[in-house]
Amino acid sequence: YRTPDQEKKLNALIKAEKAIDRANKQKIVVKKLLNAEKEAERKARTRHLIQLGALFEIANLDKRDPAELLGVLLKTAEIDPNDMKWQVWKDLGQDTLNKRKKLNTNS
């Protein structure tokens, strides 16, 4: 047997415990959402890096020394973004990608 005061305290404790449980469940939900965002970002970054690596393979540069490739990229990055070379290189690259795509769809 509990007194009304004890019953009131017990009910308050039970209510508090349930509230803590609900809060903990919500924390888990939020954590999963945040982790899902981070996971999606990580997957997108990984996919992007794989695509860039594939470009080196397409250009037959995948066997070159990484330091050489970085040197080439660093020097290329110094070229003015408005230089016409960028458009020429883009057109050449797009033509190559289009040809590869056409070959793969015909296979």
Buried (B, 14 or more C-beta within 10 A) or exposed (E): EEEEEEEEEEEEEEEEEEEEEEEEEEEEEEEEEEEEEEEEEEEEEEEEEEEEEEEBEEEEEEEEEEEEBEEEEEEEEEEEEEEEEEEEEEEEEEEEEEEEEEEEEEE
